[in-house]
Amino acid sequence: MAGELTREKCRFSPSRLVSVVLLLCVAAGLPASSQEKKFDRGLAKRMLHDVENDLKQNYYDPSFHGVDITARFKEAEDKINHAPSMNYALADIAAALDALNDSHTFFTPPPRPYVHSYGIRIQAIGNTDCFVTAVRPGGDAAQKGVRPGDQVISVNGYGATRQNLWKINYLYGALRPQPGLRLVLRSPEGNERQVDVSAQVRETKRIVDWSDLFGMLLQPQLQRRGFVEYGNKAIVYKLSSFMINPREGEEILDRIRTHDAVILDLRDNPGGYVDAMKELLSGFFDQKVKVADRQGRRNLKPEFTKPRPHQTFNGKLIVLVNSGSASAAEVFARVVQLEKRGTVVGDRSSGSVMESRHYPHVSGAIVLDAYGSSITEADMIMSDGKSLEHVGVMPDERLIPMPSDLAAGRDPVLARAAELIALRLTPEDAGKLFPIEWSKEMDKD
């Protein structure tokens, strides 16, 4: 079953940071006023109790970091008793888990039978600020002059910072989707303006089984992936996630091995399967390497790479990360750093590194309400004795794009990585290598 497969496979599953972005794009819905004909308070309470049981039975720290979990869930139930709509009740369930401040412990609300998109992508860049990095062509945001490079000052009155951007996405994407967003923006030239951006909504089929659900959750609204080769001298490989099977990992390594140098672009990579990450990582070492120790309720074995005799890439390695690099992508980059195997370039990564499993639930007989929880089952302690959670990976060379770079479509980070392997690539040309591909879902009749 799809649910069981997910329980077994999704260690280093996508963090809350990126999962909420996926939910923002494909699993949201209409606001309560037009979506909810009847608020099923009993269903909301069943969801709450299921999530509470998942947490109490499986969370890696049985003391819950000193948080009174029973009291938190009792408070959530009291709020659900007075919630005006299901959207508010879903937010109450999510808030019960938020007290743990754990990147991989969160509530996955039921997807609605709608595709819902605001047509923009907002990303944290640097220590504090957030910027528009992509705008859907032809969408309301584009028509109203929202452009890459605009700094996002606030969203619906909430200040947008690196620290709380995930909460904004989670609230307005997954828990309480809106007809639109009120943005306060600052242009690269320094001019501030207010823009009201309308969401685009399109009805889709009703979710009736787990294969439908996971197909929606794992289909990003926009993506960059692929590779560009420069003869045998170098290859630039953009890996959008570690949601790949071992064979795909081997195919990536087979292509990389024929080159003298590789730039592995893990920017905006949300993580994925631990086995996929280890498979790829193993291809860069000719000996067994410890990935991390695992601290949980039980005695857990550490993670190691597997030696790959005669199949190791020994050339130069550059790894790119940014604030959207999470979970397995961060672990990959940090192992490369600690083992002095290559150079990490870009912005500080997400700091969303725990090991979790997804616990799926369904309610109903004919029409299913599918929901679930992601529960952290282990903290990952790197070989230097430190955790990356809330810390992230600081690149060997920290380099971030300026607002003017975003506006002009330049990629100075990739250009610098190319320079490190003696490859001539301008920021303008680097920005054209992996163009954004927006999902065609909104374009369907």
VMD Tcl script that draws the C-alpha trace (Angstrom):
set ca {
  {0.00 0.00 0.00}
  {1.16 3.53 -0.66}
  {0.75 4.49 2.98}
  {2.83 1.59 4.20}
  {5.52 2.26 1.63}
  {5.77 5.80 2.86}
  {6.24 4.69 6.45}
  {9.13 2.51 5.42}
  {10.79 4.82 2.95}
  {10.40 8.43 4.02}
  {13.30 8.80 6.37}
  {14.80 12.23 5.79}
  {11.38 13.03 4.37}
  {10.85 16.56 3.07}
  {10.88 19.00 5.94}
  {7.97 21.14 7.07}
  {9.58 24.05 5.26}
  {9.29 22.45 1.86}
  {6.24 20.29 2.44}
  {4.21 23.40 3.13}
  {5.43 24.90 -0.13}
  {4.21 21.82 -1.98}
  {0.91 22.04 -0.15}
  {0.75 25.71 -1.01}
  {0.97 24.81 -4.67}
  {-1.09 21.69 -5.11}
  {-2.99 20.61 -2.03}
  {-4.75 23.70 -0.87}
  {-8.24 24.77 -1.74}
  {-10.87 27.43 -1.57}
  {-11.43 29.63 1.45}
  {-13.98 28.45 3.96}
  {-16.70 30.81 2.76}
  {-17.00 29.06 -0.63}
  {-15.56 25.63 0.12}
  {-17.14 24.33 3.29}
  {-20.82 23.53 3.13}
  {-20.81 21.90 6.53}
  {-18.17 21.90 9.23}
  {-17.64 18.34 10.48}
  {-16.35 19.04 13.98}
  {-16.24 15.32 14.76}
  {-13.86 14.71 11.86}
  {-11.59 17.50 13.08}
  {-11.44 15.88 16.52}
  {-10.64 12.47 15.00}
  {-7.77 14.05 13.14}
  {-6.54 15.69 16.32}
  {-6.64 12.43 18.30}
  {-4.91 10.48 15.53}
  {-2.11 13.02 15.37}
  {-1.76 13.00 19.15}
  {-1.44 9.20 19.16}
  {1.13 9.31 16.34}
  {3.20 11.78 18.31}
  {3.02 10.07 21.70}
  {3.86 6.65 20.28}
  {6.66 7.63 17.92}
  {8.32 10.98 18.72}
  {12.04 10.52 19.23}
  {12.12 12.42 22.53}
  {9.64 10.86 24.99}
  {9.93 13.97 27.19}
  {8.83 16.16 24.24}
  {11.50 18.72 25.12}
  {9.61 19.49 28.34}
  {6.42 20.48 26.52}
  {3.18 19.30 28.16}
  {1.81 17.61 25.06}
  {-1.38 16.39 26.74}
  {-2.23 19.94 27.75}
  {-1.43 21.24 24.26}
  {-3.81 18.79 22.61}
  {-6.50 19.43 25.23}
  {-6.22 23.14 24.46}
  {-6.50 22.36 20.73}
  {-9.65 20.30 21.32}
  {-11.22 23.15 23.29}
  {-10.50 25.51 20.41}
  {-11.98 23.09 17.88}
  {-15.20 23.08 19.94}
  {-15.49 26.79 19.19}
  {-13.84 26.94 15.75}
  {-15.96 28.72 13.11}
  {-14.83 26.46 10.25}
  {-12.76 23.42 9.32}
  {-9.89 25.62 8.15}
  {-9.62 27.09 11.65}
  {-9.83 23.63 13.19}
  {-6.98 22.41 10.96}
  {-4.89 25.32 12.15}
  {-5.63 24.34 15.77}
  {-4.36 20.80 15.08}
  {-1.20 22.15 13.48}
  {-0.60 24.51 16.39}
  {-0.57 21.62 18.87}
  {2.52 20.22 17.12}
  {4.16 23.59 16.53}
  {5.15 23.87 20.20}
  {7.89 21.29 19.57}
  {9.60 23.59 17.04}
  {10.63 20.55 15.04}
  {11.11 20.88 11.28}
  {9.95 17.33 10.55}
  {7.00 17.08 12.95}
  {3.87 18.57 11.45}
  {0.26 17.91 10.49}
  {-0.62 17.10 6.87}
  {-4.20 18.31 6.36}
  {-6.61 16.70 3.91}
  {-6.06 17.92 0.36}
  {-9.11 19.51 -1.19}
  {-10.32 18.71 -4.70}
  {-8.82 21.94 -6.03}
  {-5.53 23.19 -7.36}
  {-4.80 26.54 -5.75}
  {-1.92 28.85 -6.58}
  {-0.96 32.45 -5.86}
  {1.38 32.36 -8.86}
  {4.51 33.50 -7.03}
  {7.40 31.93 -5.20}
  {8.88 33.65 -2.17}
  {12.26 32.59 -0.82}
  {14.47 33.57 2.11}
  {17.81 34.95 0.98}
  {20.56 35.87 3.40}
  {20.07 36.04 7.16}
  {16.65 37.67 7.37}
  {15.01 38.90 4.16}
  {12.58 37.28 1.73}
  {12.30 37.92 -1.99}
  {10.10 37.02 -4.92}
  {12.16 34.58 -6.98}
  {9.57 33.42 -9.53}
  {6.28 34.70 -10.95}
  {3.93 32.61 -13.06}
  {3.71 34.14 -16.54}
  {0.26 35.54 -17.29}
  {-0.97 35.16 -13.73}
  {-2.57 37.90 -11.64}
  {0.70 38.64 -9.82}
  {2.55 39.12 -13.11}
  {-0.22 41.31 -14.49}
  {-0.01 43.51 -11.40}
  {3.72 44.03 -11.77}
  {5.12 41.61 -9.20}
  {8.62 40.69 -10.38}
  {11.55 38.52 -9.30}
  {13.83 40.65 -7.16}
  {10.99 42.33 -5.25}
  {11.64 42.10 -1.52}
  {8.59 40.86 0.38}
  {8.10 43.08 3.42}
  {4.83 41.52 4.57}
  {2.12 39.06 3.57}
  {-1.41 39.87 4.77}
  {0.11 42.07 7.45}
  {2.64 39.50 8.72}
  {6.28 40.52 8.41}
  {8.12 38.17 6.06}
  {11.45 36.93 7.44}
  {13.60 33.87 7.00}
  {12.43 32.65 10.40}
  {8.68 32.79 9.77}
  {8.28 32.35 6.01}
  {7.35 28.69 6.44}
  {4.53 29.69 8.80}
  {3.13 32.13 6.25}
  {3.21 29.43 3.56}
  {1.71 26.84 5.89}
  {-1.11 29.10 7.04}
  {-2.14 30.53 3.68}
  {-1.28 27.49 1.62}
  {-2.31 24.42 3.57}
  {-4.40 25.44 6.55}
  {-6.32 28.56 5.61}
  {-6.04 29.19 1.86}
  {-7.20 32.60 0.76}
  {-8.77 34.12 -2.36}
  {-5.67 36.28 -2.52}
  {-2.72 37.80 -0.67}
  {-1.96 41.38 0.22}
  {1.75 41.92 -0.32}
  {3.92 44.84 0.66}
  {6.90 44.83 -1.68}
  {10.13 46.76 -2.13}
  {11.54 46.89 -5.65}
  {15.27 46.48 -6.36}
  {15.32 50.27 -6.80}
  {14.02 50.72 -3.23}
  {10.41 51.73 -3.95}
  {7.71 50.24 -1.67}
  {4.20 49.39 -2.85}
  {1.17 47.35 -1.85}
  {-0.18 44.72 -4.25}
  {-3.28 42.54 -3.86}
  {-2.66 39.25 -5.67}
  {-5.60 36.99 -6.50}
  {-5.25 33.22 -6.29}
  {-6.00 30.96 -9.23}
  {-8.21 27.98 -8.41}
  {-9.15 25.03 -10.57}
  {-11.29 22.06 -9.60}
  {-9.72 18.60 -9.82}
  {-10.88 15.08 -9.04}
  {-11.74 14.07 -5.51}
  {-8.96 12.28 -3.63}
  {-10.06 8.68 -3.18}
  {-6.85 6.74 -2.46}
  {-3.27 7.17 -1.30}
  {-1.75 7.02 -4.76}
  {-3.81 10.09 -5.67}
  {-2.77 11.90 -2.51}
  {0.95 11.31 -2.81}
  {0.85 12.14 -6.49}
  {-0.44 15.58 -5.54}
  {1.89 16.17 -2.61}
  {5.03 15.25 -4.53}
  {4.27 17.26 -7.69}
  {5.84 20.70 -7.26}
  {4.20 23.72 -8.83}
  {7.50 24.71 -10.38}
  {10.72 22.84 -10.80}
  {14.25 23.02 -12.11}
  {16.04 19.80 -12.95}
  {18.41 18.23 -15.42}
  {22.04 18.51 -16.43}
  {24.33 20.40 -18.78}
  {27.60 18.89 -20.01}
  {30.75 20.68 -21.16}
  {32.48 17.84 -22.93}
  {34.43 15.63 -20.54}
  {35.61 18.66 -18.63}
  {32.57 19.29 -16.46}
  {28.90 18.59 -15.84}
  {26.39 20.74 -13.98}
  {23.70 18.53 -12.46}
  {20.54 20.04 -10.97}
  {18.91 17.59 -8.57}
  {15.46 18.82 -7.56}
  {14.93 16.26 -4.77}
  {16.08 12.95 -3.33}
  {12.67 11.43 -4.09}
  {14.42 9.07 -6.48}
  {14.94 5.32 -6.55}
  {18.39 3.66 -6.32}
  {18.51 3.05 -10.07}
  {18.10 6.76 -10.75}
  {20.95 7.43 -8.34}
  {23.16 5.02 -10.22}
  {22.24 6.63 -13.52}
  {23.26 10.04 -12.15}
  {26.60 8.64 -10.99}
  {27.21 6.89 -14.31}
  {26.77 10.17 -16.14}
  {28.90 12.12 -13.68}
  {31.84 9.66 -13.76}
  {32.82 10.50 -17.32}
  {33.73 14.09 -16.36}
  {36.66 15.75 -14.63}
  {34.48 17.94 -12.42}
  {30.86 18.18 -11.30}
  {28.74 20.99 -9.92}
  {25.90 19.34 -7.99}
  {23.15 21.91 -7.59}
  {21.10 21.11 -4.49}
  {19.51 24.53 -4.20}
  {15.80 24.24 -3.38}
  {16.21 20.47 -2.93}
  {13.80 19.54 -0.09}
  {15.43 16.19 0.70}
  {13.77 12.83 0.26}
  {14.65 9.19 0.78}
  {17.66 8.48 2.98}
  {18.66 5.49 0.84}
  {18.72 7.66 -2.28}
  {20.89 10.25 -0.56}
  {23.34 7.60 0.68}
  {23.44 5.94 -2.74}
  {24.49 9.18 -4.41}
  {26.87 10.18 -1.63}
  {28.60 6.80 -1.81}
  {29.63 7.52 -5.37}
  {31.96 10.30 -4.25}
  {33.99 8.27 -1.74}
  {36.22 5.25 -2.24}
  {35.81 4.16 1.38}
  {33.07 3.77 3.95}
  {32.08 7.12 5.46}
  {29.84 7.85 8.41}
  {26.89 9.98 7.44}
  {25.42 10.58 10.89}
  {24.54 9.03 14.23}
  {20.84 8.67 14.97}
  {19.44 9.57 18.39}
  {15.94 8.34 19.18}
  {13.84 6.43 21.69}
  {15.59 3.18 20.80}
  {19.18 2.31 20.07}
  {19.50 3.21 16.41}
  {22.30 2.29 14.06}
  {24.35 5.08 12.52}
  {24.12 5.78 8.82}
  {27.13 4.96 6.61}
  {27.86 5.16 2.92}
  {28.63 1.94 1.08}
  {32.00 1.61 -0.68}
  {31.70 1.42 -4.46}
  {34.95 -0.16 -5.74}
  {35.89 0.98 -9.25}
  {32.71 3.08 -9.46}
  {33.80 6.16 -7.56}
  {33.88 9.66 -8.99}
  {37.27 11.08 -7.99}
  {37.08 14.40 -9.79}
  {36.43 17.85 -8.39}
  {33.10 18.36 -6.60}
  {31.23 21.61 -5.99}
  {27.90 21.50 -4.12}
  {25.42 24.39 -4.24}
  {22.92 25.05 -1.43}
  {20.53 27.80 -0.37}
  {17.73 28.40 2.14}
  {15.54 25.93 0.24}
  {18.07 23.11 0.62}
  {16.67 20.94 3.39}
  {16.96 17.59 5.12}
  {18.88 15.04 3.03}
  {20.29 17.79 0.81}
  {21.80 19.44 3.88}
  {23.23 16.17 5.15}
  {24.81 15.49 1.77}
  {26.46 18.93 1.71}
  {27.67 18.70 5.31}
  {29.27 15.28 4.80}
  {31.12 16.69 1.78}
  {32.35 19.51 4.02}
  {33.35 17.38 6.98}
  {35.19 14.86 4.83}
  {36.85 17.68 2.87}
  {35.66 16.03 -0.32}
  {34.53 19.19 -2.09}
  {33.51 22.82 -1.79}
  {30.04 24.01 -0.76}
  {28.93 27.32 -2.27}
  {25.78 29.42 -1.85}
  {23.56 30.55 1.02}
  {23.05 28.98 4.46}
  {20.75 25.99 4.15}
  {17.36 25.53 5.79}
  {18.39 23.93 9.08}
  {15.64 21.33 8.74}
  {17.44 18.07 9.48}
  {15.69 15.33 11.41}
  {14.69 11.79 10.51}
  {10.95 11.32 10.24}
  {8.21 9.05 9.01}
  {4.82 9.89 7.64}
  {1.78 8.34 9.33}
  {-1.23 8.31 6.99}
  {-4.87 8.19 8.06}
  {-8.16 8.09 6.21}
  {-11.72 8.70 7.29}
  {-14.85 7.77 5.39}
  {-16.00 4.90 3.20}
  {-17.03 6.17 -0.24}
  {-15.31 9.56 -0.22}
  {-12.07 9.47 1.75}
  {-10.67 12.28 3.84}
  {-6.93 11.54 3.74}
  {-4.69 13.24 6.27}
  {-1.66 12.39 8.33}
  {1.30 13.48 10.37}
  {5.02 13.60 9.93}
  {6.73 12.56 13.17}
  {10.44 12.89 13.93}
  {11.90 9.55 14.99}
  {15.58 10.52 15.29}
  {17.87 13.49 15.54}
  {20.79 13.33 13.11}
  {24.14 13.97 14.74}
  {26.92 14.61 12.25}
  {30.46 13.28 12.65}
  {31.53 16.53 14.35}
  {29.04 15.77 17.14}
  {26.60 18.50 16.13}
  {23.03 18.57 14.80}
  {22.06 20.65 11.78}
  {18.52 21.28 13.05}
  {17.88 25.06 13.28}
  {21.52 25.60 12.26}
  {21.88 24.52 8.66}
  {25.02 24.23 6.56}
  {27.14 27.34 6.23}
  {28.82 27.18 2.81}
  {32.60 27.29 2.45}
  {31.95 30.25 0.19}
  {28.81 32.13 1.11}
  {27.45 33.87 -1.94}
  {23.89 35.09 -2.44}
  {22.21 36.80 -5.38}
  {21.37 40.48 -5.15}
  {17.82 41.69 -5.88}
  {19.12 43.04 -9.18}
  {20.41 39.56 -10.06}
  {16.96 38.05 -9.42}
  {15.31 40.75 -11.50}
  {17.71 40.21 -14.41}
  {17.68 36.41 -14.23}
  {21.38 36.21 -13.36}
  {22.89 33.36 -11.31}
  {26.17 34.56 -9.76}
  {26.32 31.50 -7.47}
  {26.46 28.99 -10.31}
  {28.85 31.26 -12.20}
  {31.23 31.28 -9.22}
  {31.01 27.50 -8.92}
  {31.97 27.23 -12.59}
  {34.95 29.49 -11.95}
  {36.16 27.13 -9.21}
  {36.45 24.31 -11.75}
  {37.96 26.56 -14.44}
  {34.75 26.64 -16.48}
  {33.85 29.92 -18.15}
  {30.20 30.73 -17.42}
  {28.77 34.22 -17.01}
  {26.02 34.91 -14.44}
  {23.69 35.70 -17.34}
  {24.36 32.37 -19.05}
  {24.22 30.49 -15.74}
  {20.76 31.90 -15.12}
  {19.50 30.34 -18.35}
  {20.70 26.78 -17.73}
  {17.72 25.54 -15.72}
  {14.65 27.63 -16.54}
  {11.68 27.37 -14.24}
  {8.92 25.05 -15.43}
  {5.56 25.88 -13.92}
  {3.05 23.07 -13.52}
  {0.64 22.79 -16.41}
  {-2.21 21.93 -14.00}
  {-3.55 25.49 -14.03}
  {-3.55 25.53 -17.83}
  {-5.88 22.55 -18.22}
  {-9.42 23.14 -19.46}
}
mol new
graphics top color blue
foreach p $ca { graphics top sphere $p radius 0.5 }
foreach p [lrange $ca 0 end-1] q [lrange $ca 1 end] { graphics top cylinder $p $q radius 0.2 }
display resetview
